Amino acid sequence: MDRTQKEETVAALHSALQDTGLVVVTQQSGMTVAEVTDLRRKMRAAGASFKVTKNRLARIALKGTQFEGLDGLFKGPTAVAYSKDPVAAAKVAADYAKGNDKFKIVGGSLGTQTLDVEGVKALASLPSLDELRGKLLGMISTPATRIAGVLQAPGGQVARVLAAYADAQNKQDEAA
């Protein structure tokens, strides 16, 4: 890479980190191109990004962001996973690390809060933003369903009483 390409890479990573809620630092020693491509595809599907970085350039890109505390994690063959959703990148990274010995989570940061490996795994176990929205919508719609059921019940009861009364009248008319 020449100097211009390095500056562009640093600027692109810096601007991406400005709009990010979560950064996960990983090490991927010995991963094939196909494995990295598969991981990137999974990250994109979850709304996250994955970038293999040069340590020195990543440290420069971190300066001036809320993730400056991650500076010490960049040792060896590193990459960063990041997402606006505070769970997406951690969830995909943790799932991928379970199935691939060459991929390890080193640490991360949720805003200004630095996380160790266990912190990232704990964050990955939380439901995603979309799952939480679905649960919230379900909780909101459940009372409306119950209200509709309660409102329909008295009408149904009145109809059954009237039907029973009509049946009783018909039986009396037949008997007479």
Disulfide bonds with the S-S distance in Angstrom:
none
